């Protein structure tokens, strides 16, 4: 006999890990809008609006600024599989888990992958990257801007220029950093950038914004093949090797998002609505206000953690402003505290991976979740759970320190995002 499950009714949480984060209620409302056919003129108008909005999000004039249906990793895969042919050399600077992911994906594209590595909690000086480019002569540099596994952000202002000077394509994964810190695609000379909604954009995972310039697009088009059954009458295959994935074939996806409207796939309608609203909310807030909000909230959280006699992880000069790493005290079992935070306070914080697993917690303050009430609630709950596990700090010290940051009129330079009900 088939089991009849109860109505779906997930518990309410404050998602304060490294992502996904709480979805802005305005995005949830947008996702409930009526379904449209993928070639309905109103829907293709929405597609064009999304392209325009995300040019502003990526700070680019790239024509090819569009969505890949899938989580953030789908955007990475579309970029990599569409540009890399077997035997191409790729350089990956690894400073955390997601550099290893880029290495994995490039390897599955049958590229020749070369890595340089630095200790987790640090990042690369641009000269180290240029030295590796000169030594290895790659076709592509694949790099993460912000790696949530270490909470570090790789400075990119010089990296794109270095790649351009040496004829190397610069491909960046900005999933964890986009709209939480500056990302200037055109001025930084980045050839392709991919992202996701589930971090600072405050949307659900399931669609991946990407952008790439004409330099990148030309390489993709040199491999263009259109699947049989939807080929136009004037179709001629390119000489380059066929892109190994049909679903992530950017040469066909470009035609889907252009006036050609190639029927390559069915667009994820509700996710497109979500992406549109995520971008609209960011741009409505304004860049300087948004970046200041993330910086101040990060400063308040760090002040609170330090006041609780906890040690922050990593090189603080290169810390991401939307996620914070903190060492787990020696006498404390990290997963036990995380479980109590969830069970008693409905607050989720993260652990980490690889050499940092069980050594640090990661606390996210991203997008819609980047709020004073989240910070003080998290600090109060963490203090209680730590005390129950033998780590004693002065009662209320963390909350007091955080509120002091928010209460300084010289630092309070923005308004809290409104908390709207659905």
Secondary structure, DSSP 8 states (H G I E B T S, - for coil): -------------EE-SSSS----HHHHHHHTS----TT-HHHHHHHHHHHHHHHHHHT---SEEEEEESSHHHHHHHHHHHH--TT-EEEEEESSHHHHHHHHHHHHTT-EEEEEE--TT----HHHHHHHHHHH--SEEEEESEETTTTEE---TTHHHHHHHTT-EEEEE-TTTBTTB---TTTTT-SEEE--SSSTT---SSEEEEEE-HHHHHHHHTT----TTS--TT----SS---S-STT-HHHHHHHHSTT----S---HHHHHHHHHHHHHHHHH-HHHHHHHHHHHHHHHHHHHHHTT--B-S-GGGB-TTEEEEE--TTS-HHHHHHHHHHHH-EE-B---GGGTTTEEEEE--GGG--HHHHHHHHHHHHHHHHHTT----TTHHHHHHHHHHH-TTT--S--------
